[in-house]
Amino acid sequence: MDVIKAKRSSLVEQIALQIEALIESKTWPVGTRIPPEMELMEQFGVSRNTLREAIRAHVYAGLLQTKQGSGTYVRAKTVLGVSFQKRLETSTLLETLEVRHAIEREAAWLAAERHTEDEAAHIQICLKACKEASDLYSFAEADIALHHAIIAASHNGILIDLYTSLAESLRASVHDLTGMNLHTEADPGAHEALVQAIMERQPAKAAAIVSQDIDCLKKMANSEENR
Protein backbone atom coordinates (compact mmCIF):
# COMPACT_ATOMS: atom_id res chain seq x y z
CA MET A 1 0.00 0.00 0.00
CA ASP A 2 1.10 3.61 -0.60
CA VAL A 3 2.45 5.57 2.35
CA ILE A 4 0.99 9.07 2.69
CA LYS A 5 3.25 11.77 4.11
CA ALA A 6 1.72 13.41 7.16
CA LYS A 7 0.82 17.09 6.78
CA ARG A 8 -1.34 18.07 9.76
CA SER A 9 -0.60 18.78 13.41
CA SER A 10 -1.23 15.47 15.13
CA LEU A 11 1.67 13.73 13.45
CA VAL A 12 2.16 11.00 16.03
CA GLU A 13 -1.49 9.95 15.78
CA GLN A 14 -1.40 10.03 11.98
CA ILE A 15 1.74 7.93 11.79
CA ALA A 16 0.36 5.51 14.36
CA LEU A 17 -2.76 5.07 12.21
CA GLN A 18 -0.66 4.45 9.11
CA ILE A 19 1.44 1.88 10.94
CA GLU A 20 -1.74 0.16 12.07
CA ALA A 21 -2.98 0.13 8.46
CA LEU A 22 0.29 -1.43 7.28
CA ILE A 23 -0.12 -4.18 9.87
CA GLU A 24 -3.81 -4.82 9.17
CA SER A 25 -3.26 -4.92 5.40
CA LYS A 26 -0.48 -7.51 5.94
CA THR A 27 2.04 -5.23 4.25
CA TRP A 28 3.87 -5.87 7.50
CA PRO A 29 2.95 -9.49 8.31
CA VAL A 30 2.92 -10.86 11.84
CA GLY A 31 6.37 -12.06 12.86
CA THR A 32 8.32 -9.86 10.45
CA ARG A 33 10.70 -7.05 11.34
CA ILE A 34 9.52 -3.57 10.37
CA PRO A 35 11.73 -1.44 8.06
CA PRO A 36 14.71 0.50 9.50
CA GLU A 37 14.07 3.79 11.27
CA MET A 38 15.71 5.96 8.60
CA GLU A 39 13.66 4.35 5.85
CA LEU A 40 10.42 4.93 7.75
CA MET A 41 11.33 8.54 8.53
CA GLU A 42 11.76 9.16 4.81
CA GLN A 43 8.58 7.31 3.84
CA PHE A 44 6.39 9.09 6.36
CA GLY A 45 8.18 12.43 6.10
CA VAL A 46 8.53 12.86 9.86
CA SER A 47 11.27 13.28 12.45
CA ARG A 48 12.88 10.48 14.44
CA ASN A 49 11.09 11.54 17.64
CA THR A 50 7.66 11.52 15.97
CA LEU A 51 8.27 8.10 14.47
CA ARG A 52 9.54 6.67 17.73
CA GLU A 53 6.49 7.93 19.64
CA ALA A 54 4.15 6.32 17.10
CA ILE A 55 6.03 3.03 17.27
CA ARG A 56 6.17 3.19 21.07
CA ALA A 57 2.37 3.52 21.17
CA HIS A 58 2.00 0.26 19.25
CA VAL A 59 4.62 -1.46 21.38
CA TYR A 60 2.61 -0.46 24.44
CA ALA A 61 -0.61 -1.71 22.80
CA GLY A 62 1.09 -4.99 21.95
CA LEU A 63 0.92 -4.83 18.14
CA LEU A 64 4.69 -4.34 17.90
CA GLN A 65 7.50 -5.85 19.94
CA THR A 66 11.02 -4.46 20.33
CA LYS A 67 13.80 -7.02 20.61
CA GLN A 68 17.10 -5.76 22.00
CA GLY A 69 19.77 -5.69 19.34
CA SER A 70 17.45 -7.08 16.68
CA GLY A 71 14.81 -4.47 15.90
CA THR A 72 11.05 -4.05 16.11
CA TYR A 73 8.73 -6.85 15.01
CA VAL A 74 5.02 -7.18 14.30
CA ARG A 75 3.61 -9.14 17.20
CA ALA A 76 -0.10 -9.21 16.29
CA LYS A 77 -2.37 -7.97 13.55
CA THR A 78 -5.12 -6.58 15.78
CA VAL A 79 -5.77 -5.73 19.41
CA LEU A 80 -7.80 -8.96 19.55
CA GLY A 81 -4.66 -10.76 18.46
CA VAL A 82 -2.75 -9.12 21.30
CA SER A 83 -5.33 -10.41 23.79
CA PHE A 84 -4.96 -13.92 22.39
CA GLN A 85 -1.17 -13.67 22.56
CA LYS A 86 -1.24 -12.63 26.21
CA ARG A 87 -3.68 -15.40 27.07
CA LEU A 88 -1.68 -18.05 25.25
CA GLU A 89 1.51 -16.97 27.01
CA THR A 90 -0.02 -18.31 30.24
CA SER A 91 -1.64 -21.40 28.71
CA THR A 92 -0.39 -24.96 29.00
CA LEU A 93 0.85 -26.96 26.03
CA LEU A 94 -2.27 -29.12 26.23
CA GLU A 95 -4.54 -26.06 26.07
CA THR A 96 -2.68 -24.78 23.02
CA LEU A 97 -3.01 -28.17 21.34
CA GLU A 98 -6.77 -28.06 21.94
CA VAL A 99 -6.92 -24.69 20.19
CA ARG A 100 -4.82 -26.02 17.31
CA HIS A 101 -7.16 -29.00 17.06
CA ALA A 102 -10.23 -26.79 16.66
CA ILE A 103 -8.64 -24.48 14.09
CA GLU A 104 -6.61 -26.97 12.06
CA ARG A 105 -9.39 -29.56 11.84
CA GLU A 106 -11.84 -27.06 10.35
CA ALA A 107 -9.15 -25.61 8.08
CA ALA A 108 -8.29 -29.06 6.72
CA TRP A 109 -11.97 -29.74 5.97
CA LEU A 110 -12.43 -26.43 4.17
CA ALA A 111 -9.10 -26.65 2.33
CA ALA A 112 -10.10 -30.05 0.95
CA GLU A 113 -13.26 -28.48 -0.44
CA ARG A 114 -11.93 -25.12 -1.61
CA HIS A 115 -8.23 -25.25 -2.54
CA THR A 116 -7.10 -23.94 -5.91
CA GLU A 117 -4.43 -25.47 -8.14
CA ASP A 118 -1.90 -22.87 -7.02
CA GLU A 119 -2.69 -23.52 -3.36
CA ALA A 120 -2.40 -27.26 -3.92
CA ALA A 121 1.04 -26.74 -5.45
CA HIS A 122 2.13 -24.58 -2.50
CA ILE A 123 0.89 -27.18 0.00
CA GLN A 124 2.90 -29.84 -1.83
CA ILE A 125 6.02 -27.65 -1.66
CA CYS A 126 5.55 -27.24 2.10
CA LEU A 127 5.09 -31.00 2.50
CA LYS A 128 8.33 -31.60 0.59
CA ALA A 129 10.12 -29.21 2.97
CA CYS A 130 8.83 -31.23 5.94
CA LYS A 131 10.20 -34.43 4.42
CA GLU A 132 13.57 -32.87 3.62
CA ALA A 133 14.10 -31.08 6.96
CA SER A 134 17.58 -31.91 8.21
CA ASP A 135 17.13 -30.93 11.86
CA LEU A 136 14.39 -30.40 14.44
CA TYR A 137 14.26 -26.62 14.01
CA SER A 138 13.89 -26.90 10.23
CA PHE A 139 11.19 -29.52 10.67
CA ALA A 140 9.24 -27.30 13.06
CA GLU A 141 9.42 -24.32 10.69
CA ALA A 142 8.36 -26.49 7.74
CA ASP A 143 5.47 -27.88 9.79
CA ILE A 144 4.31 -24.35 10.62
CA ALA A 145 4.53 -23.31 6.96
CA LEU A 146 2.49 -26.35 5.90
CA HIS A 147 -0.30 -25.55 8.32
CA HIS A 148 -0.29 -21.90 7.25
CA ALA A 149 -0.68 -23.04 3.64
CA ILE A 150 -3.62 -25.27 4.57
CA ILE A 151 -5.23 -22.47 6.58
CA ALA A 152 -4.89 -20.11 3.59
CA ALA A 153 -6.52 -22.71 1.33
CA SER A 154 -9.59 -22.74 3.58
CA HIS A 155 -10.62 -19.38 2.07
CA ASN A 156 -12.19 -18.38 5.40
CA GLY A 157 -10.96 -14.88 6.23
CA ILE A 158 -11.84 -15.05 9.91
CA LEU A 159 -10.13 -18.42 10.33
CA ILE A 160 -7.04 -17.10 8.55
CA ASP A 161 -6.94 -13.95 10.71
CA LEU A 162 -7.46 -15.98 13.88
CA TYR A 163 -4.62 -18.35 13.03
CA THR A 164 -2.38 -15.43 12.09
CA SER A 165 -3.17 -13.72 15.40
CA LEU A 166 -2.13 -16.85 17.25
CA ALA A 167 0.86 -17.50 15.01
CA GLU A 168 3.70 -16.77 17.44
CA SER A 169 2.18 -18.74 20.31
CA LEU A 170 1.34 -21.64 18.00
CA ARG A 171 4.89 -21.50 16.64
CA ALA A 172 6.19 -21.81 20.20
CA SER A 173 4.00 -24.87 20.80
CA VAL A 174 5.26 -26.56 17.63
CA HIS A 175 8.87 -25.93 18.66
CA ASP A 176 8.11 -27.26 22.15
CA LEU A 177 6.67 -30.45 20.69
CA THR A 178 9.52 -30.83 18.24
CA GLY A 179 12.07 -30.26 20.98
CA MET A 180 10.54 -33.21 22.84
CA ASN A 181 10.58 -35.21 19.57
CA LEU A 182 6.81 -35.57 19.85
CA HIS A 183 6.02 -34.27 16.37
CA THR A 184 8.39 -36.67 14.69
CA GLU A 185 7.39 -39.62 16.87
CA ALA A 186 3.61 -39.17 16.81
CA ASP A 187 2.97 -40.25 13.22
CA PRO A 188 5.65 -39.63 10.60
CA GLY A 189 3.12 -40.30 7.83
CA ALA A 190 0.41 -37.96 9.12
CA HIS A 191 1.48 -34.96 7.04
CA GLU A 192 1.56 -36.95 3.82
CA ALA A 193 -1.82 -38.56 4.53
CA LEU A 194 -3.34 -35.18 5.35
CA VAL A 195 -2.07 -33.55 2.18
CA GLN A 196 -3.25 -36.49 0.08
CA ALA A 197 -6.75 -36.23 1.55
CA ILE A 198 -6.82 -32.50 0.80
CA MET A 199 -5.57 -33.05 -2.76
CA GLU A 200 -8.24 -35.72 -3.30
CA ARG A 201 -10.91 -33.36 -1.93
CA GLN A 202 -11.90 -35.66 0.91
CA PRO A 203 -12.80 -33.20 3.70
CA ALA A 204 -14.01 -35.73 6.27
CA LYS A 205 -10.85 -37.79 5.87
CA ALA A 206 -8.61 -34.70 6.12
CA ALA A 207 -10.35 -33.54 9.30
CA ALA A 208 -10.13 -37.02 10.82
CA ILE A 209 -6.38 -37.19 10.16
CA VAL A 210 -5.87 -33.85 11.95
CA SER A 211 -7.95 -35.06 14.90
CA GLN A 212 -6.03 -38.31 15.14
CA ASP A 213 -2.64 -36.61 14.88
CA ILE A 214 -3.33 -33.94 17.50
CA ASP A 215 -5.04 -36.41 19.85
CA CYS A 216 -1.83 -38.44 19.70
CA LEU A 217 0.27 -35.34 20.41
CA LYS A 218 -1.97 -34.42 23.35
CA LYS A 219 -1.54 -37.85 24.92
CA MET A 220 2.22 -37.78 24.45
CA ALA A 221 2.52 -34.21 25.75
CA ASN A 222 0.43 -35.12 28.78
CA SER A 223 2.69 -38.09 29.42
CA GLU A 224 5.78 -35.85 29.21
CA GLU A 225 4.30 -33.27 31.61
CA ASN A 226 3.43 -35.97 34.16
CA ARG A 227 6.94 -37.40 34.27
N, C-alpha and C positions, 0 to 999 in steps of 0.2 A: 504494500500500500504506500501511497505518496505521503511524505512527511511535510506538514504545513508549518512554516516558520511563524512563531508567535509574534503578535504585533501589539496586543493590548496589555493592560497593567498587571493583571493577575497571572504573571508568567508561570509561576510554580504550578498553579492549578491547571493551566493550559497544558503544560508539558506533562504533568501527571496524567491528565486525561488522554493525551496522545500515547503515552507509554502503555496505559491500560488498553487502548485500542489495538496497539501492536501485539499485545499479549493475547487479547480475545480473538483477534483475526488469525492467530497462529503464525504471524510473521516472525514472532519470537516464540517458538514452541516451548512447552514445559521441559525443563531439564537442560536447556541450552544456555550458553553464556551470552549476555547482551553485548552489543558492540562497545569498543573502547570509548572512554570518556571524551577524548578529543573529536572522534568521529561524530558522536552524538551532539556535542556542542555545535559543530558545524551544520549538522542536519537540522537541528531545531533552531539555530540562530540565537542561542542564549549563552550566558556566562557559565563558568564552572560552578559557582555557588548556586545558581538557579537550578541547574541540572541535578546537582547533588541533593538539593532539598526535595526535588520531585522524586528522585530515586529513593531517598530515605523514607518518604511517605509510604511508598509501596513495600519497602523492606519492613516497615513497622506493621503494615496491614497484612504482610505475609505472602504477597504475590511474588516478591523478589527475595533473594537470599544472598548475602555477601559472604564469600569464603575468603579468609585471610590468605593473601598471596596468590589467589587464583582469579578473582574477579567477582562479578555479580551475575547470578543465575536466575532464570525464571523458575519459581518454585511451584506455582499453581496458576491456572488460567482464570479462575474467578475466586471471589471471597468464599463461595461455597466450597470450592476446592481446598482453600486454606483450612476451613473447618474440618473437612475430611482428613487432611494431612495431620492436623493436631490430634484428632481422635485416634487415627491409626498409629501415631507415635506411641500411644499408651496401650495399644491393643496387643493381645498375645498372637503368636504365630497361628494358632488354631483359628482364632477369630478372623484373621486376615485370609486364611484359606477358605473359610466359609463365604467371605465376600467374593473372593475369586471364583468360587464355585457358582455362585448366583450369576455373576456377570459373564463368565466365560462359557457357561453352559448355554445361556440364551444367545450369546454371540455366535457360537458354533452352529446352533440351529438356524439362525437367520442367515449366516454366511453361506450355509449349504443351499439355502433357497435363493439367495440374491447375488452371489458373487459374479463379477464380470470376468471376461477372459484375462484382462490385464491384472486383476486382483488375484486370480488363480495362479498366474505366472509368478506374481510377487510372493504369494504364500509358498509356492514350490521352492523359490530361491531361499526363503527363510528356513524351510525344512532342510534344505541342502546344507545350510550353514550350521544347523544343529548337529547334523551327522558328521560334519567335518571339523567340529570344534576340537581343538587340541588340548585344552585345559578347562578346568571348572569355571573360571571366570568367563571365558569365551562361550562356553555352553550356556551359562546363565543369560548372557547378553543376547545370544541367538534365540533362546527360548522366549525372552521378553519380546524380541522383534517379531517372532512368529505369532505370538498372541495379539500383538498390536495389529498385525496384518489381518488376522481373522476378525478382530473387532471392527476394523475399517470396512471389511467386506460385508458386515452386517447391515450397513446403510441405515443405521439408526443413530441419528445425531445425538440424542440424549445419552445413549449407551456409550457412544464414542467419547463424548465430553466427560462422562462420569469416570470412565476408565483412564482418560488422560489426567483428570484431577487426582486420581489415586496413584498415578504412575510411579512416583518416587517411592511411596510406601510399598507398593506391590513389587517394585524392583528389589527393594530390601528383602522382602519375604522370599523371592526367588533365589537371591544370593545366599540367604540363610539356609534354605533347603539344599542348595547345591553344595554349600560348604559342609553340610552333614552327609553329602552323597545321597540324599534322599531322592532327588530328581532323577539321577541316573540309575538308581536301584529300583525305583518304584515299578516302572514298566518301560524298558528301552524302546519298545515298539509302539508306544502310545501315540507319539507325535505323528508317525507315519500313518497309523490307522486313522487318526483324526483327520489328517489332510486328505486321505483317500476318500473318506466318507463325505467330506465337504466337496471334493472334486466330482464325486458321483451324485451329488445333490441328494444325499440321504440325511435329512435334518435330525430325525429321531436317533439314528445311529451315531451321528456326530455328537449330539448332546449326551448320549449314554456313555460314550468314550470319555468325555470330559468328566462326567460324574464319577465314573469308575476310577479314573486316574487321580482325581483330587481326593476322593474317599480314601484311596490307598495312601496318599501323602499325609492326610490327616491322621490316619492310624499310626503311621511311622513317626510323624512328628510328636504325637502324643506319647508314644513309647520312649522317644528320646528325652522328652521333658520330664518323664517320670523316673528316669534312671537316677 
